Amino acid sequence: MVDKSPEYLMNKGGVFYFTRHVPNDLQQHYERPRIVMCLRTASKKMALRASHALAGKLDDFWLKMRISDIDTPASHLLVKGQTKEVFISSAPTLSDSLATYCNLKGKDRAKMFFTAANRNVGYVIQHLGDRPIDTYSTLDAASFRDWLVERDLSSSSISRIFSTVRAVINLTIQENGLNCINGFAKTFLPTNDKEKRPPIPRNELIFIQKTCLDMADERRLLIALISDTGMRLSEALGLVWKDVFLDHQYPHVSLVPHPWRPLKTSGSKRLVPLVGVSLEAIKTMHQQGVNHPFLFKSYTNETSCNGNSASAALNKWLKAYTEHGVVHSFRHSFRDRLREAEVDLELTDQLGGWASSSVGQSYGTGHTLEQKHKAMQRIVFGQIAINRNLLTDQ
């Protein structure tokens, strides 16, 4: 036997249920016209208390639903991007999400990490406004993409901006357990149709290396160090003399993260053999005097590493010697030289600090320093060392 009361209660099998009819004007939002919930109690007193609480919450919720269904008065006067959903949503805003992202992901990160995150998210706020993250639609994301294209940003820059925005929103969704989509997650982005910059040709590379050793100032020795090691500019800039092992059987530098210069990835931490022009550059710097902990004190201190300034200065100087690249092109040339020397892929990735292409490559202890040194010797342009020796003899 089933008996009902006016208190939205129903007793079935000795257990009370909450039951209430869904108002006709709201039934399009529900799968069924009636709500039935087991209260898991046989006590009428407890069931009444639960029933009153549930009924009150439903009344409040249905009021919000009715308001949200009403067209916003004077909505045509709202600032672009501001809709009624903005005021109903309880999700964190994009600026709040950015703060969370920087706080959680920014540990031991360089200043550039925070600068890029603030700049990229700032673009969204500038175009679409600072809104709860669940109110940005896929149409908003497409509009944002078109806005960036109109500003003549390259496809690679647009891709980096979207990558940051997606990461910021995804992290907030995960941290807050939100049940919403990331409106920027699947936006189509234009591809880079520009021709890829080629590596520096061998004859130009040899001439640049010789010129750097001849000039032997801080900037030129920095280029020389990078040219035969394949290190990223920031990796070389952040070195201190404690990272350099010249007296070892196999001279090398130990690339480890520092407070002033973190490494790009975990795989970037590595031992880099010093051979050819790079070894000559380090020896020259050592002979000039080790009176400062940093190898490149003009660009690095205890708190930061100014890679942008160094890159601009070096690229400007390189224009007189090559039309084929910039400082980072030495790293591309380094990869090609390892290919030409038929160095196996796994060892190549370890030498350059590139991500492993398979899970198996992460097994074991990896190649020894001796193996790395022998591989690096195979890519050295022997004539450079000969020319350097002749200059020293003179």
Beta strands, then each sheet from edge to edge (+ up, - down):
strand 1: 3-5
strand 2: 9-12
strand 3: 15-21
strand 4: 34-38
strand 5: 244-245
strand 6: 252-255
strand 7: 270-273
sheet 1: 1+ 2- 3+ 4-
sheet 2: 5+ 6- 7+
end
